[in-house]
Each structure stands twice: as C-alpha cells, then as structure tokens.
Amino acid sequence: MAFSDNNIPQSALRGYTGAALAARMKFLSEHYSRTAKGKKQFADDANAALAPSITANAAHVDFGYTVNVPTEAKEIKLTGENQTLTNGEEPEVKNPQVGVSAPEGFEVSVNGTDWENTMALDVNNNERTLLVRFIGTESRVYKGNITFENAEVEIIKPVFVSAKKTE
C-alpha cells in the first residue's frame, strides 16, 4: 500500500517502520472516507485516534574531526504530536517526559549551560530544541545513538552522532 493509494498524510505515519507501519497504514486506510466526488478524505474519528509521537529533524549529527573539546553545540529539534485528545478531554499521555540518553563522548542540554549524559525532557505537543556537544578526550572515533524513551509515546528513531578527536 503506497502513500498515494489512500492519500495518507506522511505525518500520520512518522516513526512507524516494518510491521508497525503496515498495521498503521491498514488502520488509517480503514478510517478514510470518500467525498461526494469520490475523492478520499481523512475521517474525523481517525484524527482523534492518531498515536502520540515524537519526531526529530535530524537522523545524524556529525562533528567531524575535532581538536578542542567541548565543541560548539549543535541543535536537534524535537516535535511532540497528538499527545492529547482532539476534543480537549483527558490527555492520552499522562507522562510527557522523554528520557534522553547520549552515548560516550557526547552530552545533551536544553539551555546550553547544564550538560548531562542523560536527562528528562518535556515534549508535550510542542517543539523543543535539544543541544548536543562532543566532549571526547581520547584521540579516537566516537559514535553512537542519542536515544529517546517514553512508555506512552511512539518514540522517534535514535539520532546518530559521530566525531573524531584528534591531537
């Protein structure tokens, strides 16, 4: 089933892969309805059923070859969507806090002052900027994933970070 077959908005599929993507597409295609002119449109009840999700604007952040650490921070924009019911009733997400973990050699921050390897970040139906910087001290390649966790929200894929510390 292709996106254009049912005009399913890509935003409704963001964060889904493999079998979960196929199940989501099946669910959404069943919640489409035809207009009087035969054109498919998204049914109102399916809008309310969109799963809460968090997405990032980056898949890979590369610091390249680095001599001085810590480096200047780079930004990752995180966006929370569909985390409350459209009718304004009780939120679907009781805990909007997302656990963020950086791999060895990297730190994350929301204000550019307080840097941590792990932190909790509130991304409830809004956009947040997550800062990442490289802090590795040994001359070698550093690479890994910044991961995001929340039991109630479909979390984005990890953001891969890499750098090479040189003398």
C-alpha positions as CSV (number, residue, x, y, z in Angstrom):
1,M,0.0,0.0,0.0
2,A,1.6,3.3,-1.1
3,F,1.1,6.7,0.4
4,S,-0.7,7.9,-2.7
5,D,-3.1,5.0,-2.8
6,N,-5.0,6.4,0.1
7,N,-3.6,9.9,0.4
8,I,-2.5,9.1,3.9
9,P,-0.6,12.1,5.3
10,Q,3.1,11.2,5.9
11,S,2.8,12.9,9.3
12,A,0.3,10.2,10.3
13,L,3.0,7.5,9.5
14,R,6.1,9.2,11.0
15,G,8.0,7.0,13.4
16,Y,6.5,3.7,12.2
17,T,8.5,1.0,10.4
18,G,8.1,-2.6,9.3
19,A,5.1,-4.4,10.6
20,A,4.0,-1.4,12.8
21,L,4.0,0.7,9.6
22,A,1.9,-1.8,7.7
23,A,-0.6,-2.0,10.6
24,R,-0.8,1.8,10.9
25,M,-1.4,2.1,7.2
26,K,-4.2,-0.5,7.4
27,F,-5.8,1.3,10.3
28,L,-5.6,4.7,8.6
29,S,-6.9,3.4,5.3
30,E,-10.0,2.0,7.1
31,H,-10.6,5.4,8.6
32,Y,-10.7,7.2,5.2
33,S,-14.0,8.1,3.7
34,R,-15.0,9.1,0.2
35,T,-16.4,12.5,-0.6
36,A,-19.4,13.1,-2.9
37,K,-16.9,13.5,-5.8
38,G,-15.2,10.2,-5.0
39,K,-12.1,11.7,-3.5
40,K,-10.8,10.1,-0.3
41,Q,-10.5,12.2,2.8
42,F,-9.4,11.5,6.3
43,A,-12.3,10.7,8.6
44,D,-12.7,12.8,11.7
45,D,-12.6,9.9,14.1
46,A,-9.2,8.8,12.7
47,N,-7.7,12.2,13.5
48,A,-8.6,11.6,17.2
49,A,-7.0,8.2,17.0
50,L,-3.6,9.2,15.8
51,A,-1.0,7.8,18.1
52,P,1.1,10.2,20.2
53,S,4.5,10.5,18.7
54,I,7.8,12.4,19.0
55,T,9.9,13.2,15.9
56,A,13.3,14.7,15.3
57,N,14.5,16.9,12.4
58,A,17.9,15.1,12.2
59,A,18.9,11.5,11.8
60,H,22.7,12.1,12.0
61,V,24.7,14.9,13.7
62,D,28.4,14.8,12.7
63,F,31.1,16.9,14.5
64,G,33.8,15.8,12.1
65,Y,37.5,16.0,13.1
66,T,37.8,17.9,16.4
67,V,40.8,19.1,18.4
68,N,39.2,21.3,21.0
69,V,36.6,20.0,23.3
70,P,33.9,20.6,24.3
71,T,32.7,21.6,20.9
72,E,30.1,24.2,20.0
73,A,26.7,22.7,20.4
74,K,24.5,21.6,17.5
75,E,20.7,21.6,17.6
76,I,18.2,18.8,17.2
77,K,14.5,19.9,17.0
78,L,12.1,17.5,18.7
79,T,8.4,17.8,18.0
80,G,5.6,16.2,20.1
81,E,2.3,15.5,18.2
82,N,-1.1,14.0,19.1
83,Q,-0.4,13.8,22.8
84,T,-3.9,15.0,23.9
85,L,-7.3,14.1,22.6
86,T,-8.6,16.4,19.9
87,N,-11.8,17.1,21.9
88,G,-9.7,18.5,24.8
89,E,-10.6,15.8,27.2
90,E,-8.1,14.0,29.4
91,P,-4.7,13.7,27.8
92,E,-3.6,10.4,26.3
93,V,-0.1,10.9,27.5
94,K,0.0,11.1,31.3
95,N,3.8,11.5,31.4
96,P,5.1,13.8,28.6
97,Q,8.7,13.4,30.0
98,V,11.0,11.8,27.5
99,G,14.2,10.2,28.7
100,V,17.2,11.3,26.6
101,S,20.5,9.4,26.7
102,A,23.7,10.4,24.9
103,P,26.5,7.9,24.0
104,E,30.0,8.0,25.4
105,G,31.8,11.2,24.4
106,F,28.6,13.3,23.9
107,E,26.4,15.4,26.2
108,V,22.9,16.9,25.8
109,S,21.3,20.1,27.2
110,V,18.2,22.2,26.8
111,N,19.7,25.5,27.9
112,G,23.4,25.3,26.8
113,T,24.6,25.7,30.4
114,D,23.6,22.4,32.1
115,W,25.1,19.4,30.3
116,E,24.3,15.8,31.0
117,N,24.7,12.3,29.6
118,T,21.0,11.6,30.5
119,M,18.1,13.9,31.1
120,A,14.3,14.2,31.1
121,L,12.7,16.4,28.5
122,D,9.1,17.6,28.2
123,V,8.0,17.4,24.6
124,N,4.2,17.6,25.1
125,N,2.6,18.8,21.8
126,N,5.3,21.3,21.1
127,E,8.7,21.8,19.6
128,R,11.8,21.6,21.8
129,T,15.4,22.2,21.0
130,L,17.8,19.7,22.2
131,L,21.5,20.7,22.2
132,V,24.3,18.1,21.7
133,R,28.0,18.6,22.0
134,F,31.1,16.4,21.7
135,I,33.3,16.1,24.8
136,G,35.6,13.1,24.0
137,T,39.1,13.4,25.3
138,E,40.9,10.4,23.8
139,S,42.2,10.6,20.2
140,R,39.8,8.2,18.5
141,V,36.5,7.9,16.7
142,Y,33.3,8.4,18.9
143,K,30.0,7.3,17.6
144,G,26.6,6.1,18.8
145,N,22.9,7.0,19.2
146,I,21.2,9.6,21.2
147,T,18.1,7.6,22.4
148,F,14.7,8.7,23.5
149,E,12.3,6.7,25.7
150,N,8.7,7.0,27.0
151,A,6.4,4.1,27.7
152,E,3.3,6.0,26.4
153,V,4.6,7.6,23.2
154,E,5.7,6.2,19.9
155,I,9.3,7.5,20.0
156,I,11.4,8.6,17.1
157,K,14.3,6.7,15.9
158,P,17.6,7.4,17.7
159,V,19.8,10.3,16.3
160,F,23.2,9.0,15.3
161,V,26.1,11.2,16.4
162,S,29.8,10.9,15.4
163,A,33.1,12.7,15.9
164,K,36.8,12.1,15.7
165,K,39.0,13.5,18.4
166,T,42.5,14.4,17.1
167,E,45.5,15.9,18.8
